[in-house]
């Protein structure tokens, strides 16, 4: 998509200078008041536009020139008004891994969120099976217990998707296995359900990581069977 569709002529000139790697012209335009941290039409930012071009060198130059790696685009969803979505959260999962790494290098918050989905970046990595991005987030100190709108942490989100290779990794990284979502379910409960279903119906297969996760939880002091969602909600006074 052409930059002219979203930005003023001055911003277009700046973006094109950055794409040409013309740092001298880019700095001159910035000194003249062209700001990289603004919203264009449809809530897009200059940095996000460069990210969409998949030009890693241009993205890195923009960051060096003062583009804020955490400045959010404003994403419209359904009938609701625009909601902020930070670049890293937008890229998380199916976005370019090199660009993802560059954003983190230049200060992107590893717990960046997309408020249109109400999920932190780590959830996108899990949903798209992107182990490289997950490793980067962990390296930069992402909170494995950051929650989505249903109060699920990363391990519970992975368990809900049946991705016990991620669950096992995240529990080892400190994710809670007993913290319930708003429905009262926990990682321990999901593990229990999967193994119980397998015991009743061997045709329902479970991964080796599911068994490993249960063993890990027992080692950490979790009792099986864990409280079911109704019991958890009753204990917490949740209707």
C-alpha positions in Angstrom: 0.0 0.0 0.0 1.3 3.4 -0.9 2.3 5.7 1.9 0.4 8.5 0.2 -2.9 6.7 1.1 -2.2 7.3 4.8 0.2 10.2 5.4 0.9 13.8 4.6 3.3 14.7 1.8 6.0 15.6 4.4 5.7 12.2 6.1 5.7 10.4 2.7 9.0 12.2 1.9 10.4 11.1 5.2 9.4 7.5 4.7 10.8 7.4 1.2 14.1 8.8 2.5 14.2 6.1 5.2 13.5 3.5 2.5 16.4 4.9 0.4 18.6 4.8 3.6 19.1 8.5 3.1 19.8 9.3 6.7 20.9 12.9 6.0 17.6 13.8 4.3 15.6 11.9 7.0 17.3 13.8 9.8 16.7 17.1 8.1 13.0 16.4 7.8 12.7 15.3 11.4 14.6 18.5 12.5 11.9 20.4 10.5 9.2 18.9 12.6 8.1 15.7 10.8 7.3 13.3 13.7 7.6 9.6 13.3 5.3 8.9 16.2 2.0 9.9 14.8 -1.2 8.3 13.5 -2.1 8.4 9.8 -5.4 7.5 8.3 -7.0 4.3 9.6 -4.8 4.6 12.7 -1.6 3.4 11.0 1.8 4.7 12.2 4.9 5.4 10.1 6.8 2.6 11.8 4.0 0.1 11.2 3.8 1.1 7.5 7.6 0.4 7.2 7.0 -2.9 9.0 4.3 -3.8 6.4 6.9 -3.3 3.7 9.1 -6.0 5.3 12.2 -3.8 4.9 14.3 -4.7 8.0 17.0 -2.1 7.2 14.4 0.7 6.9 12.6 -0.3 10.1 15.9 -0.3 12.0 16.8 3.1 10.6 13.4 4.5 11.6 14.0 3.2 15.1 17.4 4.8 15.2 15.9 8.1 14.1 13.4 8.1 17.0 10.5 5.9 16.0 9.0 4.5 19.3 8.9 0.7 19.2 6.0 0.8 21.6 3.9 3.5 19.9 0.6 1.8 19.1 -1.4 1.8 15.9 -5.1 2.3 16.5 -7.0 -0.8 15.3 -10.7 -0.9 14.5 -12.6 -4.1 15.4 -16.2 -4.8 14.7 -18.4 -1.8 15.7 -16.1 -0.7 18.5 -13.9 2.3 18.2 -10.2 2.1 17.5 -8.1 0.3 20.1 -4.3 0.5 20.6 -2.2 -2.3 19.3 1.6 -2.2 19.8 3.8 -3.2 16.9 5.3 -6.2 18.6 1.9 -7.6 19.5 0.8 -7.1 15.9 3.8 -9.1 14.6 3.6 -11.8 17.2 3.0 -15.3 15.8 2.8 -15.0 12.0 4.9 -11.8 11.6 8.5 -11.6 10.3 10.9 -13.0 12.9 13.7 -10.7 12.0 11.5 -7.6 12.4 10.2 -9.0 15.7 13.8 -9.3 16.9 14.7 -5.7 15.7 11.7 -4.3 17.6 12.9 -6.0 20.8 16.4 -4.8 20.2 15.2 -1.2 20.1 13.1 -1.3 23.3 9.8 -2.9 22.4 8.0 -4.1 25.5 8.1 -8.0 25.5 4.6 -7.7 27.1 3.3 -5.6 24.3 -0.5 -5.9 23.9 -3.1 -5.7 21.2 -6.1 -4.2 22.9 -8.3 -5.2 20.0 -7.8 -8.8 21.1 -6.9 -8.0 24.7 -3.9 -10.4 24.5 -0.2 -9.9 25.1 2.3 -10.8 22.4 3.2 -14.1 23.9 -0.3 -15.4 23.1 0.3 -14.8 19.4 3.5 -16.9 19.5 1.7 -19.8 21.0 -1.3 -19.6 18.6 1.0 -19.7 15.6 3.5 -22.2 17.0 6.3 -19.7 16.7 9.0 -21.0 19.0 11.6 -18.5 17.8 9.6 -15.6 18.8 8.6 -17.2 22.1 12.3 -17.7 22.8 13.0 -14.1 22.1 10.2 -12.9 24.4 11.5 -15.1 27.2 15.1 -13.8 26.6 13.8 -10.2 26.9 11.9 -11.0 30.1 8.3 -11.5 29.0 5.8 -12.1 31.8 4.6 -15.7 31.3 1.7 -14.9 33.7 0.4 -11.9 31.8 -3.3 -12.5 31.2 -5.8 -12.0 28.5 -9.4 -10.7 28.9 -10.6 -14.0 30.4 -7.8 -14.0 33.0 -5.9 -16.9 31.3 -2.2 -16.8 31.4 0.1 -18.1 28.6 0.1 -21.7 29.8 -3.7 -21.9 30.2 -4.1 -20.4 26.7 -1.8 -23.1 25.4 -3.6 -25.8 27.3 -7.0 -24.5 25.9 -5.4 -25.1 22.4 -4.1 -28.5 23.4 -0.5 -27.4 22.9 1.1 -29.2 25.8 4.6 -28.7 24.4 4.1 -25.0 25.0 2.4 -25.7 28.4 5.3 -27.8 29.6 7.8 -25.1 28.5 5.9 -22.2 30.1 5.3 -24.0 33.4 9.0 -24.6 33.6 9.5 -20.8 32.9 7.3 -20.0 35.9 3.7 -19.9 34.5 1.1 -20.7 37.1 -0.7 -24.0 36.6 -3.4 -23.4 39.2 -4.4 -19.8 38.5 -7.9 -20.0 37.1 -9.5 -18.1 34.3 -12.9 -16.4 34.7 -14.5 -19.7 33.9 -12.7 -21.4 36.9 -10.6 -23.6 34.7 -6.8 -24.0 35.3 -3.9 -25.7 33.5 -4.1 -28.5 36.0 -7.8 -29.0 35.3 -7.1 -29.0 31.5 -4.4 -31.7 32.0 -6.7 -33.7 34.2 -9.5 -33.6 31.6 -7.2 -34.6 28.8 -5.8 -37.6 30.6 -9.1 -38.7 32.0 -10.6 -38.6 28.5 -7.7 -40.7 27.2 -8.2 -43.2 30.0 -11.8 -43.6 29.1 -11.2 -43.7 25.4 -7.8 -44.7 24.3 -8.7 -43.6 20.8 -8.4 -40.0 22.2 -4.7 -39.6 22.1 -2.7 -37.3 24.3 0.9 -36.1 23.7 3.9 -37.2 25.7 4.1 -33.6 26.9 0.7 -33.9 28.5 2.0 -36.7 30.7 5.2 -34.8 31.4 3.2 -31.7 32.4 1.2 -33.7 34.9 4.4 -35.2 36.4 5.9 -31.7 36.6 2.8 -30.3 38.3 2.8 -33.1 40.9 6.5 -32.4 41.5 5.5 -28.8 42.1 2.9 -29.9 44.7 -0.3 -29.8 42.6 -2.7 -32.5 43.8 -4.7 -34.5 41.2 -7.5 -34.4 40.5 -7.4 -30.6 41.0 -10.6 -28.6 41.9 -13.1 -28.4 39.0 -14.2 -25.0 37.7 -17.4 -25.1 39.7 -15.5 -25.7 42.9 -13.0 -23.0 42.1 -15.7 -20.4 41.4 -17.5 -21.4 44.6 -14.2 -21.0 46.6 -13.7 -17.6 45.1 -17.3 -16.5 45.3 -17.6 -16.2 41.5 -21.0 -16.7 40.1 
